[in-house]
């Protein structure tokens, strides 16, 4: 059986690339395709020696830094690969990968991390945060997003089976494409993220600093609680906004992105992991739980499915006041590290591979 795995772009390792790594382990004979490949040498281990076939975008001027800005070319690029000789095409998609063209005898299984967030239900938030909600540039952006929605909805017809990471995203897929999706939570490295050591009296945030993660709200909440220590790990385009929200509070410590071993040590030692974003799944939440650390999180999106009873506290509004109230509730409760670890135990990589293989091979023998 001839198999192709389609990935959007390779420039760093995040949740989507961890899923790709497990797909490659499931199908070691598969050919790998990616729109561009700029993955650093020290991160290429996830490919297990594969060299992806890239698109014409790889050779365009300034592609390494600006390939996302070729927005109108991305759909065309993903449609250029000739996949007519493949029995199974497995796409790993959060924007364009699911748009590959396949014939009637090729089974196309698409693991969709999310429909294009910026083109569907998060369009208005994206436009506001990008400063594109008014003026001529705003009109152009809305026109482009409208065209992308039409393309995105149309390419859903070429997918034989949708897989996704949470029931939350399954509802988004149904809303956008009117298709059902099988939920297979993404792989979490529960062999590396394990309990250990003594708990210390600090709360932890570890994330890329981007607007929708709402780390600024966590910083603002703890700035108003000087008796509670907060450690914020990471960096990104919203870092200045987070710093401003912290207002120089002495109880808030900032750290740049740290190596994985140090992140594990911080997760093990933290009193709780705090997260205020609305995530499709939220692998970092499961990693904290796997370390035996309870989670305080906004109760929408994947967090509502990850944080089981006895493993943390959920809050209902994305406000600093709601976070402070949740921290107060948490401090008055007792949590068992074993219960937290048990909540993450079902998200291991071996479980993911087994469910992926079973789903991809069903209904058609591919």
N, C-alpha and C positions, 0 to 999 in steps of 0.2 A: 504494500500500500504506500502510495506517494503522498506525503504530508507537507504542508506549508504552514508556518507560523508567521503572522503579520503583527508587527509592533509599530507604534506611531513614530517615535524618535528616541534615539539613545544619546543622552547628554549627561546623565547622572543616575544614581540608584535611589529610587523611592518605592512606594508601594506597588506601582504598576510594573516596575522592573523586577520586583520580588516574585510577582505572579509569572512574569516571563521566564524567570529562572526555573520555576517549577514546571512550566509547560515544556521547557527544553529537556528537563529530566524525564518527563512523561514520554516524550517522543524524541529520543536521541537521533533518530534517522531523519528528522524533519529539516527542511530548508527554512532559513530565517530571512525575513524581509523587514526592512525598516526604512522610513522615508529619509532619514539622515542618521549618520553614525558619528558622533563626536564624543563617545564614551572614553573617559580618561583610562590610561593604561592600568592604573592601580585598582580600577573598578571592573575590569573586563572579565573577572573570574565568574560573574553570573552567567556569562555566555558559554562557558564550558568549551572554549576553543572554537566556537562558531564565528564565522565572518559573515555578517548580514549582507544581503544584496540591497543596495540603496537605490533611491530614485534620482531623477535629474536634479532635484533640489540640492543634493550634495555638492554639485558643481557650480551652483549659482553664486554670484558675488556676495561676499559677507555672510554666507549661509550659516557659518558657525554661530554668529551672534544674532542674526536677524531672520532665521528661517521661519519663525512664527509670524513674521510680518508679511510673508508671502501668502496671506490668507486665501486669496482667490485661486492660488495655484495648488494648494494642498489637496482639495478634492480630485483635481485632474491627476496629480502625482500618484495618488493611491490607486487610481483606476488604470494606470499604465502597465502594471505587471500582468503578464500573461500566465494565468493560473489554470489554463485549460487541461493540463496534464495531471492535475492533482486529484486525489480521491477525497482528501479531507483538508479543509482550510480552517485554521484556528486563529481568529483575530483577537488581539488584546487591545481593547479600544476605550479611550475616554474622549475621543473627538472624531478621528477620520479613519482609523484602521478598519472599521466594520464596512467601509464603503468599497472594498475590493470587489472586482467583478468575477463571478464564478458561473459556470455552466450548470445545466440541469442534472448532470451526473456527479457533480462535486458537492459534498456536504459542507456547508459553511456554519461553523459554530463560533459565536462571538461572545467573548467574556467582556461585558460592558461595565466599566467602572462607574460611568455616569453618562447619560446623554450630555451633549455639549452644554456645560453649565451656563456659559455666557450667552448662549443663543436661545436657551429655553427659559426656565423659571427664574434664573438668576440674572437675566438680561438687564433689568433696571438697576440692580445693585452694581453690576459690572460697569455700566455706563456712568453711574454716579461716581464710583471710586476711580474711574479712569478720566474723569473730567469731560466725558463725551455725552452728557445728557442735555446739551443745548448747542445752538449754533450750527454752522455748516458742517463742521466735523462730526457733530452729533447726528445730523441727517445722514451723512455718508456711512457712519457706523451702523445706524439702524437699518439702512438699506442692505449693507453687507450681511448683517446678522439675519435679516429676513431671507436672503438668498441661501445662506447656510442652513437655515431651518428647513427650507424646501428640499435641499439636497439631502440633508440628514434623514428626514422622514422618508424620502424616496428610497434611500439605500437600505432601510430596514427591511424592505421586501426581499432583498437578496440574502437575508440571514435565515437559515433553517432552524436554528435553536439559539435562543438568548440565554446566557448565564450572567449572573451578577453577584455582587458582594454582600448585599443586604436586602431585607424586605423593603426598606426605605427606598433604595434605588429601583427595586422591582416596580414599585408604584410609580416612580418617575418614568420608567421605560413604558409602562402601560399608558401613562398619560400622553407621552410624546409619540409613541409608535402604535399604540393599541395592540400590543403584543405581551404575552405572558413571558416571564423569565424564571429560570430555575436558580435558586439562591445557593451559592457555594461561597461561604466566607473566605477571604483571602488568607494566605499562609502567614502564620506568626511564628517567629523563631523562639519557640518556648524551650528549646534546648539551651539557648544562650541566655535568655532572660529568665532567670531563676531566682528564688528567694535566697537570702543570705545576709549575715551581719545584723547589727542592732539598728533599730529605728532611731532617727534623730528628729529634733523639733523644728523641721522646716517643711514647707510645701513646695512642690516642683511644677514648673512648666517647661516643656522641651518641645520645640516646634520651630519650623521656619516662620519668620515674622512676615506674614502677609495679612492683608486687611481682614479677610473673612475668618481667620482664626480667632479674632477678637482678643488677642493677648493684652491689648490696651485696657480692656475691661477688667481683666484679672489684676493688672498692675494698679489700676485705680482703686479697686476693692481693697487690696492689701495696703495701699498707701493710707487708707482710712482706718487700718487695723494695725497700729504700730507695734502691738505686742505679738504679732504673728510674723514669722520669718518666711520669705518667699525667695526662691532661686529661679531665675528665668534663663534658660539655655537656648541659644540659637541666634540667628541674624536673618536679615532679609529686608525687602523694600519698605516694610512698615516699622522698622526698628525705631526710627525717630519718633513715630507716633506712640510707640510703647514707652520709650524713655520719657516723653512728655507727660504721659498719663501717670508714671511713677512719681513725678514731681520731686525727684531726688530723695525719696524716703529712705532712711538708713536701714530699714528692715527688708529692703528689696536688693538682692544681689544679681548682677548680670554676668553671664558667662557666654563666651562665643561657642559655636558648635564644638562639641567634644568628641573624641574617639568613642567607638561603641563600648569598649570596656569601661570607660569612665561614666558613660550614660547609664549602663547597667548598675554600676555602683551607686550612682545618685538615685536611681529608681528604687533600689533596695533600701536605701537609707531614708528616703522621704516619708514623711508622715502620711501624705496623700499626693496624688497627681491631679492637677487642676487643668480643666480644658473647657473653653467657652465657645468654641466654634461649632458649626453645624456640619458634620462630616458625613460623607457617603458611608463609610465604615468606621475608620479610626484605628488603624493598626497600633499606633502609639498607646492608645488606651489599653488594648489587650496586652501589650508588652509590659506596661506598668502592673497590670493585674497578675501577669505571669511571674513578676518579681515579688508577689505577695503584698503589693501596695494598693490600697483602695483608691477609688477615683471619685473626684467631684467634677461633674460635667453637665453641660447644657443638655437637657433631656429630649432633644430631637435628633433625627438622623440615626447614624449607626450606634451612637452611645446608648440609646434606649434599648438596643438589642445586645450590647456587649456587657453593660454594667448590670449584672444580676443582683437580685435582692441579697443583702448581706455583703456586697462587694463595693459599695460606695453610695454616694448621694447624688441625685439629679436635681437641677433647678430649672424652672419653667420659663424664665425670661433672660434675654441677653442684656443684662444690666449689671453694673457694679454692685448695686444694692442687693440683687438676687444672689450674686456670687458670695457676698459677705454673709448673707443670711444662711446660705448653704454651708459655708465654712463653720458658722456657729452651730448649726445642727450637727454637722460631722463631729465637731469637737466634743459634743455631749454624748456621742454614741461610742460603742465598742465594736471593733472590726477584727476579724480573724484572718490572718495571712493565708491560711489554708483554704478558706472560702474564696478569697481573691484568686489564688492560684487555680482552684477548681473551675472558676468562671472562665479562665483563659485556656483550660486544658483541651477544649474541643476545637481549637483553632490551629493546631499544629500542621506542619507542612505535609506529613505523610497522609493525614486526613484529607487535605486539599487535593493531593495527587490522586488518591483513590476516587474521590467524588468527581473530579474532572474526567478521568478516564472512563468512568461509568457513564457519565452524561454524554460525552462526545461519541461514544461507541453505540449508544442506544438509538432506536428508531431509524434504522437504515443500514446498520452494520458497518458504518465507516469507522 
